[in-house]
Amino acid sequence: MPDADGKTTAEYRKLIDEINYHNRLYYVADKPVLSDAEFDRMFDRLLEIERQHPELAAPDSPSQRVGAEPSKKFEPVRHRVPMLSLQKVTSKKEFADFNRRVLETLDSPDDIDYVTEPKLDGLAVELVYEKGLFVLGSTRGDGTTGENITLNLKTIRNIPLRLSDQTASQYPLLEVRGEVIIRFSAFEKLNRELESKGSAPLANPRNGAAGSLRQLDPKVTASRPLLFYAYGISETTLPALATQKAVLELLQAEGFLVNDRICVTKGINGVAKEFQKLEKVREQLDYQIDGMVVKVNNFAAQEILGQVSRAPRWAVAWKFAAEPAKTILEDVVFSVGRTGIVTPVARLKPVHVSGVTVTSATLHNEDELNRLGIRHGDTVVVRRAGDVIPEVVEVILSKRPRGSRRIRYPARCPSCHTALVRPKGEAAHRCLNLACPAQVEGRLFHFASKRGFDVEGLGNKLARQLITEKMVADPADLFFLTRDKLLQLDLMAEKKAQNLLDSIDRSRHAELPRVINALGIIGVGEAAALLLAEHFGSFENFREAGLSELEEIPGIGPVIAENIVNFFANEGNRKMIAKLRQGGVLFPEFTSTRSTGRLTGKTLVISGTLSKPRHHFKNLIEKAGGKVSGSVSRATDFLLCGVDPGSKLDKAKKLGVEVIDEELFARML
C-alpha cells in the first residue's frame, strides 16, 4: 500500500483537529453544532484513512478513544508527587479553626483568598502530558502508587489527547489531576440499557465510574458515559502559575472540563457563603457531590503551610451534614476486629442513604448501645458519617413494636468464647485471646492487604479457609504454603494456587514501611509506619528501640511508643518475626525519598519577615534533610527568626528552642 501523499496527510490532520474541536464543543462546552450523522461521517473518514495509511496513525487521533486490546492486569504507577487526601470539616466553627491555623502559620493579619469548588464523588486520577502529549494515566491508589489505566482514560472523550504547542513548550511535563464521574442523567440511561440487555444495573454513579475505569477491556470503558473534571496539577512551582485560579484558567483554555461552580472568595465568611449556596443547589445538580473543597489560592502560601501525614495543611473538604433515612433494625451482631475490639453492628432492612444502599451500620460500643436503648424490630434513623460510614443515630420510640427484646452486650467473645474485658478509661470491650479465630483472620487479612505485604488473591474468604483448615495460624505461615497444600482447598484450581504463591514470593521483598504497617501494632498505621522506617532505616534498629527514643519521634507520641515496646516484648510476636525471616522475608533497609544533609532529622519553624520569600527557606531546609513545621513545640530544634517574629519567638524562648537568624542559618548549611 503506497504511503499517503501530502493532500491525504493534510486532510487527516484537519480531520483530527475538527473532530477534537467538535468533541470539545459537545462534551466540555455542551454546545454541539454538528448533527450526529455529520460527526459520524467525519469519524468514518478518519478511520478509513488510518486503515489505508497506518503510518499516519497519530497518538492524538480520536480513534484512540474507541478502545484497544484488553489488558491482562493493571501495572502499578508511582506518582512523582503524592496525591494527598483531604482533612474534613463539618461546620463553620471547624472551618474557622482551620482558617486560624492557616493565618497563624502564614503570620497573616488579614483574610486570604481561598478557591472553593464542589467535591465531586467519583474516582480521582492523574493524567501525565509529556511535550503536550497524553502518555500516562493512573488512579490515585493509596496516594503514592496507583494503577496504570492509560488506555481506559483515552476513551473518555473530554480528555484532551494533545495540548497546545504553546503549553507543551512552556510546560514539557504537566501532570493534571481531576475526578472521573458519571452524571445522574447518563447513569439512569446506562442502567436502562444494561437492564434491557439482561445485565445487572450499577449500584450508584460513583461505583459505576470506578468500575468502568477499572475494566480490563477498554472497549467496555469506551461504552460508558464517563466525564473527567480537572481540578489541579501536581506542581506548584511552574513559571507563570502562581495560584490555583491561574492553573484552572490554563486547564480550561486547554480544553479540560472545569467545574463552573468554582470561585475565588476571601476569609471565613466568604467560604461559608459559598458553602450555603452549594448546599441550596445540591439537589438540582446533575452529578453527585458530598461537600465543598476549599484550597488556599496562593501556591507560595501552600508551600509554607506544607502537609501533615497524607493531607495538606492548605486545603480541607467541608462536608455536607449526613442525610438521614429511616429503616427497621432486624438484628444486632457483634463483630471481632483484628485488635480484639468487639463492635456491635446493626443489621438493617435495606435503605437508600446518600446514594448508597445500606444494610448494616455501626453501633460503636456498649455506651452507645445503652444511650440509644435500641431493641429488635425498632425503627431507627440512619446516616452516613462524613457520607461514608453508616451509623444509627436515633430510635423512633413511637414506632417500637410491643414485646420487643432489649439487646445486651455479650460477656464472652462471639468467636472464641473468651471472657471480654473493658480496660479502665476505654469505651471498647476487648477479647485478649491472641489465638481468637476472628482476630487471626483480621490480622492475616490486614497483613496481606495492599498497604501491607500486598498479597494478591488473598481475600477474607480464603483467609478464613486457610485458618479453618489449620494451614495458617499466624501471618508468617503464609510463607510456608505449598502448591500441594493449597490444592486441598475447595475451589482452588492449579492456576489460582500458582498465582497466589507467585504473589507471596513477590511480597518477600516488601519495603520496610509496608512491613511495619503489616504487623498490626495498635496505633501504627500507614503514616506512622513511614515515619518509623525513615527514622530507623532498618527493622533491627526499629525492633531494638527504647521507649524514650520512640517518644521523641515527631508524630509518634507516648501511647504509640508504648504499644510498639509492648508488641516486641510479646513472645508470640517475637516468634512470628523469627518465622518471617525463616520464610524468606528480606526486611530490606529503607532509604527515605526525602533529601538528606546537614539538617537531617531536624525540625525548624520559620517566623517573621526574612530577606526572601518563606518558601525559599523552606526549600533550602528540605534539601538539607530538615523538616519545616508550622508551630513551635518541644519537638522543634530551631526557630529561624526574621523581623517581627511574633508569639513564636516567645514560645521558643519558653521551651528552650534554639533561635537562629539568617546568617547563622547560612553557616549551618
N, C-alpha and C positions, 0 to 999 in steps of 0.2 A: 504494500500500500504506500503510495507516494506521500512525502511529507507535505504538510499544509503550506499553501502559498501565502503571501502577505495579506491578501484580501480575506482569506478564511481566518487567519490569525487575528486580524483586526476585528472581524465580526465576532469571534469567540470572546475576546477581551471586552468588547462592547456589551455582549450578552451577559457576561459575569457582572459588570458594573450595573447594568439595568436591572437584572434580577435581584441583586443585593439591595439596590435602591428601592425597588418595589416591596421587597421583604421588610425593609425598614419602615416604609410607609404603612404597611399592613400591621406588623407586629409591635412596632415601637410607637409610631405616631397615631395609630388607629385611624388612618385616613387613606384607605386604598383608592387608587384612581383607575386601576385596570380591572376588568372582569376576570373571573376565574378562567374562562376559556382563553382569553388573550394571554394571561400569565402562563397557562399550561402550554400554549403554542411556543412561547419563548423558551420554556424549560425543555420541551421536547427537542427543539432545535439545538440547544446546548448539548444535550445527551447524544444527539446524532453526530455532532462534530467530534465529541470525545470518543465515540465508537470508531469513527473513520480515521481520526488522528489522535491516537492515545498519547503521543508525545506532547500534545498541547495541554493535557490534563493538569490543571493548576491546583495548588493546595488550598486556595481560597475560592474554588469553584463551588457554586451552590449544590452541585451533585454530591458533595461530601456529606450533605445533610440527609441523604436517602438512607444511609446505614451501610456499614461494612460487614465483613465476615464476623461471625460470633467469636467472642473471646473465650478462652478456657478458664481464665481467672483474672482478677484484677491485681496488678502488681502494686506494691507499696510505693508511695511517693513521700519523701521527706520535705516538708515545707522549708524553704530557705529562711523565711521569717515566720515564727509560730503564729497560728491562727488562734487568738485568745478567746476565751469565753468571757461573759459579762457578769459582773456582780448585779444584784437585783435590789430595787427599792419598790415599796408598795404604797407610799403615801408622800404627801408634800413634806412632812416632817423628816422622813428618811432622806428625801432628796435634798432638803436643806442641810442635813448633816454631811451629805456627800459634797455639796457646794462649799460648805465651810472648810472641809479638808482641802479642797482644791485651792481656795483662796489663801489659806494658811501656807500651803506648800509653795505657792507662787508669790507669796508676800504681796498680794494684790489687795489694795483697799477698795477697789471698785468692782462692780459686776463685770463678768466677762461674757464673751459670745459663746453660745452653745449651738450646735446643729441638732435638730430633732427630726426623727423620721419614724414611720410606722415600723414596728418589729414584726416582720413577715414570718409566718410559721411555715417554713419549708426546709430545704436542705442547703446548708452553706457549702460553697465550692470556691475554688481558686482557678483562674484562667491565666496562663503564662504566655505572654507575647514576646517573641524574640525578633528584633528588627521589624516589628509590626505584624508578624505572622503568628497566629494562634498555634502553638506547638504542644501544649500540655495542659490538661485539665484534671483536677483531682477533688475529692471530697475533703471536708475538714478533718475527718477521722478523730483522733484524740487531741488535735491541735498541733501536734508535732509531725505526725505521719498520717497521711490519708491514702486513698486508693486512686489509681490511675483510671479515669473514666473519660479520657480524651475523645474516643470515638463516639461515645454516647452524647457528650456535650456538643459535639459538632453537629448533631442532628437538631439541636434547638435553634429555631430559625431566627431568633432575635439576638443571637450571639454573633458579633462580627468575627469573620474568619481572618480579616486583614484590617489593620489600622491605617490611617492616612500616612503619606510619606513624611509629612512634617513631624507627626508624633513619633513615627518609627525612627526618624533621625535624631530627635531630641531625647527620646527615652528608648534606647536599644533593648532594654529589658524592662518590661512593665507587667506586674502581677496584679490582676484585677480580681477583686473579691465581691461576692454577692450571694443572693439566695435564689434557688430554683423552686418555683411554685406551680401549682395548677389553680386557676381561678375557679370559683364556685360554679359559674355557668358552664365552663368547659368540663368540670368534674361531673356534673349531672348528666351532660350529654355523653361523656365517656362511659359512665356506668350503664346508661340505657343501651349503648352499643354492645358493651360486654354481656349484659343480660340477654340481649337479642341473639347473641352467638352461643348462649348456654354457659358462659363463663361467670365465675363469681364476681360480684361487684367489689370495688375497692372500698376500704373502711372509711377513709376521710382524705381530703386533699393533701394533707401533709404526708401521710403514709403513701399515698398514690404517687407523689412526686419522688419521694425517696426510693420507692420500689421501682419506679420507671427508670430512674438513673442508674440503678444497680442491676439492670438486666444484662446478662452476658451477650445477648443478641442486640446490637444497636438498632436493628430494624424494628424491634419492639419499642424501643425508646422513641424512635422516629415517629411511631404511630400515636404517641401520647401528646396531649396539648400542653407541653411544658413551656414556661417562660422564665427568663433569667432577669432579675433585677440587680443592677450593680449598686454597691453601697460604699466602695472604697478601694484602696490599693494597699500593698504591703509596706511600701516605703513611705517615710515622712521627711526625707531629706533630698528629694529630687528638685532640680532647678525650676524656678517659676511656679512651684506648687507649695505655697506656704500655709495653706489652710485646707480643711476638709471641703469647704464650699468650692474652692478652686479646682479640687480633684473632681468633684461631682460635675462641675461645668465642663471640664475636659472630657469626662466619660460620656456625657450627654452629646457633646459635639462629635464624638467618635461613633455615635450610633447606638450606644448602650441605652437600655431602658432604665431610667432613674425615676424613683417614685415621685409623683407630682405633689405629694404632701410633705416633702422635706422642706424645712425652713431654718433660717438663722434667727435666733432670738437671744435676749440678754437676761441673765440672772435668774433667780428662783421664780419670780412672778411670771416672767416671760415663758419659761419652760412649763410652769403649771397651767398657764392659759392654753398653750398648745396641747397639753395632755387632755384638758377638758374638752377642747374642740374635737380631738380624735375620739374620745370616749363617746361623744354625741353621734358621730357619723359611723362608728364601728359597724353597726348592723347594716348600714347601707352599702358597705364596700363589697366588691366582687372578689375579695381574697381574704384569707384567714390571717388575723393578727392577734397577738396576745399582749400587746403593750406598745411602748414607745422607747426607742433607743435615743439616748442623749450623749453627745460627744463634745468635748472641748474643741472648738473650731480651729484654734491656732496650733500648728504642728510643733513649734518650738516649746510651747507650753506643755504639750503632750510629752515631749522628751523629758522635761523637768519632772513631770508627775510620775513617769515611769510605770511600773506594774508591780503587782503583788501576786506571787504564785502564778496562776494561769490566767489572771484577769488584769486588765489595765486599770490604773487609778484615774484615767481621764475620761472614762465612759461608764454608763450604767444602763441597765434595762429597767425602765419604770413600768412595772407590770400592772395590768388591769386587776381589779378585785375579782376573785374567783366567782364564776357564775354557779349558783346553787341549783340543785334539782332534787325532787322527791322520789323515793322508791321504798321498797319493802325489804327489811332485813330478814333473810331466810335462815342464816346460821352464823355462828362465830367459831372460827378455828384458831388454834394457837400455833404459830409458826416459830421454829427454832432456827436462828441465824448461825453463821459460822463462828461468831464470838460467844455463842451460848445464850444470847438475849432472846427471851420468849415474848413474841409480839402478838396481840390479838388482832385478827383480820376479819372484817365483816364480809360475809358472802351475801351479795345483793341481787335482787331481781334486776336484770339488765336495764340500764338507764343511760340516756344520752347527756353527757356533761361536757361543755366547751369543745364540741366537735368530736368527742370520743365516746364509744360505748363502754360504760364502766360496769363491771360485775363484782368487783371486790374493792375494799377500801381499808386503810389502816385505822386502828383504834388506839394506836400508840402504846399504852401501858395501862396498868391497873388503876391508877389515879384518874385517867381519862375515862376509863370504863365506868368507874363509880360516879364521876361527875355527870356523865350522860345518863346513867341509870338505865342503860339500854337492855331491852328484852327481846326474846324471839318473837317475830311477827310484827315488830314495831315499824311504823312509817318514819323514815329518817330523811334528813336533809344532807345531801352530799355535795361537795365541791372539790375541785382540783386545786390543791395548794400551789400557788405560782403557776396555775394552768398545767401542772404536771402530775403531782401525786394525789390520787383520790383520798379524801378523808371524810368521815362522818362528823358533822358539826352540831347537829341538833336532833332531838327526838320530839316528834309531834305527839304529845301525850293524849290529846283529844281523840286520836285515832288508834290508841293502844287496844288490842283485842283483849277480851275477857279471859282470865285464866292464864295469861302469858307468864312464862317462866323467866326468872332472873338469871343472868349469866354470871357465873362465878369463875374467878381465876383459878387455874389448876394448881395443886400443891406440888405436883410432880411433873417432870419433863414429858411432854407428849411423845417424844421419840425414844428415850431410853429409860424413863420412869425414875430417874434420879430425883431426889428432893430438890426443889428450887430454892434459891436464896435471893434475898433482896438486900444488897450491900447498903450500909448506912450512907445516907445522903444521895442515893440513886433512886430514880423512878422505875428502873427496869428490874425485872426478875431474871436471874441467870441460872443456867444449868452448868455446873462446874466440872462435869464429866467430859474430859477432852476426847474420850473414845465414843461419845454420843454419835450415833449414825448420822443424824441430821447435821451436826457440826462438821463431821468428817466430810460429808458431801459438800457442804458450803465452802469449806476450806479448799477442797480439791478443785471445785469449780472456779473459785477466786484465783487459786494458784495457776490454773491453766488459761485464765482469761487473757484477752488481748493486752491488757495493761500489766499482766504478769509474764508467765513464760510463753504465752501466745501459742497454745497447742490447738491447732485447727481440728475440728471434728469432735472435740470432747464437750458435749453438751450436758445438761442436767440429767437427762435420761441415761446416757452412757455412764456418767459418773456414778449414778445410783446403782446401776447394774454391776459395775466393777467392785463397788463396796459390798453389795449383797452377795456376790459370788466369791468374796474374800480374796480378790486379786489385788486389791489396793486397800491398805489400812491407813496410810498417810500419803501425802502428795509425792514423796520420794519414790514410792513403789511404782509410779508411772514409768520410771527409767529402767525398770526391770521387766516390763511387759514383753512378751514374745508373740510372734505370729501364731504359734500353736495355741497359746493361752487365749488370745483374742478370738480365734475361730470357734472356741467353745461357746461363745455368747450368742444369744438369739439375734437373728437378722444381721450378723456380722459376716459380710462376704470378704473374699480374699483381697479385692482391690481396696475396700474400705479399711481393712485391717492394715494393709501396707501403707496407705495414705496417712493413717494415724501414727504408725511407727516412724514414718519419714518426718512428720511434723514434730514428734517428740525428740527425734535426733537433732533437728534444727534448733530446737529450744534449749539444747545443752549450751548453746553459745549466747544465751540471753545476756543483755547488758546489765551492769550492776544495779541501776535504778529499778529495773523491772524485777530483778531477783529480790531486792529488799521489799518492794511493794508486794510481791507474791507471797512473802512469808506470812502476811496477815497480822502483823503486830498491831494491836489496838491503837488507833490514832495515827498510824503511819500509812498515809495514802500516797498517791502519785507524786504530789508536790513535795511532801516531806522526804520521800524516798530519794528524789533528785537532790535535795539539799544535803542529805546524808552521804550520798555517793560522791557529790562534789567535795564535801568536806574531808572525807576519809580516803577516797581514792581506791581503796581495796576492801574486800569483805573482811579480811582478817583484822584490819585496823578498826572497822566498824564493830565487829563482834567483841573486841577486847576493850572498847571504850568504856570509861567510867562515868558515873552519874554526873559529876561536876563538868566534865568536858562536853557531854551531850547537852546539858542545860545551857551552856554558853553559846551554842549554835543558834544564830538568829532564825526564828521560825519554828524552833523545836519546843523549848519550854520544859518545865519540871514534870508535868504529867506524862507527856510522851516519852521524856527521858527515862522516867521510872518504868514505864511499860516496856521499853527496849531492854533495860537491865534485867527486869523480871523474865522477859522472854528467853534471854540467853542463859539465865540461871536455871531454867527448867530442864531437867534431864531428858525428858522426851523430845524437846525441841533440839537439844544438842545431838541426840542420836539421829534425828531426822536429817540434820545438816551433814553429819558424817555420812549418812546413807546417800545423800545427794552427790557428795564427792565420789563415793563408790560407783554411783550410777553414771558418772561421766560428766556431771555439770561442771563447767570450767571456772565459774566465779571470776570472770575477767576483771582486770583493773580498769578503772574508769578515769578518763581524762575529760574534764569539763570542756564544753564547746566555748565557754566564756574565756576571754583573754586572761593570761597570767602575766605578772610583772611585779613591780616594786610595791604595789598596793594589794596584792593578792590576799584575800581573806579579811581585808579591812573595810569597814563601813564608814562612809563620810556623809555629812549633811552640809548643804550649801545654804548660806544665808547672807542677805544684804546685797548691795549693788557692787558688782565686780567690773573689771575693765572690759570684759567681753560678755556676750550672752551666756546665760547659765548652762545652756545645752552644750556649749563649747567645753566647759569644765567637766560636765557630766561625761562627755565622750572621752576626755583625757583620763578620767578616773577609771572608767570601764576598760579602756585599752590597757591600763596598767594593772588590771585584775581586780580593781576595787568595786564596791557597790555603793550606789547613792540611795540614801533614804530620805523621806520627806520630813521626818521628825526626829528630834534628839531623844535618845533613851540610853539606858545602861549599856546597850549593845553598840552604841556609836563610838568609833575610835577617834575621829577628828571632826571638828566643825571648821569648814572653810569659810572664813568671815570676810565680808566686804564692808562697805559703808552702810550705816543704819541697819544693823542685823536684827534688831527687834528682840522678841522674847526668847528666841532660840539661844542667843548668847547667854542670857540669864540662866536658862535651864542647863546649858552646857557647864557653866561655872558651878552650879549647884551639884551636878552629878560628877564633877571632876573630869569632864571630857576635855581633851587637849584642843586648844583653839589655835588655828594656823591662818596666816594671811597668804596672799598670792605669791609673795617672794619665797616663803618657806615651802609652800606647795610646789613651786617650780624646782627648788633644790631637792625635794623628796623624789621627784620624778627623774 
